[in-house]
Amino acid sequence: MWWTTSVILWLFVINLGVVIGAGLYKHRIVLSEWIRTSESGTYWDGETARRADVGKRFWGFVTTIPLTLLTLASLVVAWGVPLPPSAARSWWLAAGFLSLADRVFTFVYFIPTMIGLMRAADTPESVKIATRWRRLNYLRLAIDVAAWLAALRAFASLHGCPASLEVVLRQHS
């Protein structure tokens, strides 16, 4: 059971890290192709978003299925399995609930809104919706980073690693 617990947490940490890296890439590179700004205004390029179709080609395999399953597994394991250090359980539950918030936000707002945007023409309304989607994506990335940091802390606590940066800095000074 201990081995399974550790593997679930490790996979959760890895997947959250991939989600953050891919999310930053999407935000920095991909969204700038879909939401274009020039001297004459801001434009929504639904055709480019449809061609890329990153929801089906990438995100479904990285977050929609794996992160959702790992989030649920993490919550079940962290809640139900007696873990040696209580700090590990607290951090793991924090990471799980943060990731659950991301998953709910994604399924309730981000996926349906992007599906609608992919069908939308370049209108002031679609630009407004796309711009709001992009702004709220910063919040989603912040939630993911917080979940990842909490999961890393849980992993460190579970495996007896130094509990704080202060301890590490003292060891190297």
C-alpha positions as CSV (number, residue, x, y, z in Angstrom):
1,M,0.0,0.0,0.0
2,W,2.8,2.4,0.8
3,W,4.3,2.0,-2.6
4,T,1.0,2.7,-4.3
5,T,0.5,5.8,-2.2
6,S,3.9,7.1,-3.1
7,V,3.4,6.4,-6.9
8,I,0.0,8.2,-6.9
9,L,1.5,11.3,-5.3
10,W,4.6,11.2,-7.6
11,L,2.4,10.9,-10.7
12,F,0.2,13.8,-9.4
13,V,3.3,16.0,-8.9
14,I,4.7,15.1,-12.4
15,N,1.4,15.7,-14.1
16,L,0.8,19.0,-12.4
17,G,4.3,20.1,-13.5
18,V,3.6,19.2,-17.1
19,V,0.2,21.0,-16.9
20,I,1.9,24.2,-15.7
21,G,4.6,24.1,-18.4
22,A,2.1,23.4,-21.1
23,G,-0.2,26.0,-19.7
24,L,2.5,28.6,-19.8
25,Y,3.3,27.7,-23.3
26,K,-0.3,27.9,-24.3
27,H,-0.7,31.2,-22.7
28,R,2.4,32.7,-24.1
29,I,2.6,31.2,-27.6
30,V,-0.7,29.6,-28.6
31,L,-3.2,32.2,-27.3
32,S,-1.3,35.0,-29.1
33,E,-2.2,33.2,-32.4
34,W,-5.9,33.1,-31.5
35,I,-6.3,36.5,-29.9
36,R,-4.5,38.9,-32.1
37,T,-3.8,42.5,-31.2
38,S,-2.7,45.2,-33.7
39,E,-2.9,48.9,-34.0
40,S,-6.4,48.6,-35.3
41,G,-7.7,46.5,-32.4
42,T,-8.0,43.0,-31.0
43,Y,-9.3,40.1,-33.1
44,W,-10.4,36.6,-32.4
45,D,-9.1,34.0,-34.9
46,G,-11.5,31.1,-34.5
47,E,-10.2,29.4,-37.6
48,T,-6.7,29.1,-36.2
49,A,-8.1,27.8,-32.9
50,R,-10.2,25.2,-34.8
51,R,-7.2,24.1,-36.8
52,A,-5.0,23.7,-33.7
53,D,-7.8,21.9,-31.8
54,V,-5.5,21.6,-28.8
55,G,-8.3,20.4,-26.6
56,K,-8.6,17.1,-28.5
57,R,-5.0,16.9,-29.7
58,F,-3.2,17.6,-26.4
59,W,-5.2,18.7,-23.3
60,G,-7.5,15.7,-23.2
61,F,-4.5,13.5,-22.8
62,V,-2.7,15.7,-20.3
63,T,-5.4,17.1,-18.1
64,T,-8.9,16.2,-18.9
65,I,-8.3,12.5,-18.3
66,P,-5.0,12.0,-16.3
67,L,-5.1,15.1,-14.1
68,T,-8.8,14.5,-13.3
69,L,-8.2,10.9,-12.3
70,L,-5.0,11.7,-10.4
71,T,-6.8,14.5,-8.5
72,L,-9.6,12.1,-7.5
73,A,-7.1,9.3,-6.6
74,S,-5.1,11.8,-4.6
75,L,-8.1,13.0,-2.6
76,V,-9.2,9.4,-1.9
77,V,-5.7,8.3,-0.8
78,A,-4.8,11.4,1.2
79,W,-8.2,11.3,2.9
80,G,-8.4,7.6,3.6
81,V,-4.9,6.2,4.0
82,P,-3.1,6.7,7.3
83,L,0.1,8.5,6.3
84,P,3.0,8.6,8.8
85,P,3.6,12.4,8.9
86,S,0.4,14.4,9.3
87,A,2.0,17.3,7.3
88,A,2.1,15.1,4.2
89,R,-1.7,14.5,4.5
90,S,-2.5,18.2,5.0
91,W,-0.3,19.3,2.0
92,W,-1.6,16.5,-0.2
93,L,-5.3,17.3,0.6
94,A,-4.5,21.0,-0.1
95,A,-3.0,20.1,-3.4
96,G,-6.0,17.8,-4.2
97,F,-8.6,20.4,-3.4
98,L,-6.8,23.1,-5.3
99,S,-6.5,20.7,-8.3
100,L,-10.2,19.9,-7.9
101,A,-11.0,23.6,-8.0
102,D,-9.0,23.8,-11.3
103,R,-10.9,20.7,-12.7
104,V,-14.3,22.2,-11.8
105,F,-13.4,25.6,-13.2
106,T,-12.1,23.9,-16.4
107,F,-15.2,21.7,-16.9
108,V,-17.7,24.4,-16.0
109,Y,-16.2,27.4,-17.7
110,F,-13.0,26.9,-19.8
111,I,-14.1,23.9,-22.0
112,P,-17.6,25.1,-22.8
113,T,-16.4,28.6,-23.4
114,M,-13.6,27.5,-25.8
115,I,-16.0,25.2,-27.6
116,G,-18.3,28.2,-28.2
117,L,-15.3,30.4,-29.2
118,M,-14.1,27.8,-31.7
119,R,-17.5,28.2,-33.5
120,A,-17.5,32.0,-33.3
121,A,-16.7,34.5,-35.9
122,D,-14.5,37.5,-35.2
123,T,-17.0,39.8,-33.6
124,P,-16.7,42.3,-30.7
125,E,-18.5,39.8,-28.5
126,S,-16.2,36.9,-29.3
127,V,-13.2,39.2,-28.7
128,K,-14.7,40.1,-25.3
129,I,-15.3,36.5,-24.4
130,A,-11.8,35.4,-25.6
131,T,-10.1,38.2,-23.7
132,R,-12.0,37.2,-20.5
133,W,-11.1,33.6,-21.1
134,R,-7.4,34.6,-21.4
135,R,-7.5,36.7,-18.2
136,L,-9.2,33.9,-16.2
137,N,-6.6,31.5,-17.5
138,Y,-4.0,33.4,-15.3
139,L,-6.1,32.5,-12.3
140,R,-6.3,28.9,-13.4
141,L,-2.5,28.8,-13.8
142,A,-2.1,30.3,-10.3
143,I,-4.3,27.6,-8.9
144,D,-2.3,24.9,-10.7
145,V,1.0,26.4,-9.4
146,A,-0.4,26.4,-5.9
147,A,-1.6,22.8,-6.2
148,W,1.8,21.8,-7.6
149,L,3.8,23.5,-4.8
150,A,1.5,21.9,-2.2
151,A,1.9,18.5,-3.8
152,L,5.7,18.9,-3.9
153,R,5.6,19.8,-0.2
154,A,3.4,16.7,0.5
155,F,6.0,14.6,-1.4
156,A,8.9,16.1,0.6
157,S,7.1,15.5,3.9
158,L,6.1,12.0,3.0
159,H,9.8,11.1,2.1
160,G,11.4,13.0,5.0
161,C,12.9,15.8,2.9
162,P,13.8,19.1,4.6
163,A,10.6,20.9,5.5
164,S,11.6,24.4,4.4
165,L,13.8,26.4,2.3
166,E,15.3,27.8,5.5
167,V,16.7,24.4,6.4
168,V,18.2,24.0,3.0
169,L,19.8,27.4,3.1
170,R,21.3,26.8,6.5
171,Q,22.8,23.6,5.3
172,H,24.5,25.4,2.4
173,S,25.8,28.4,4.3
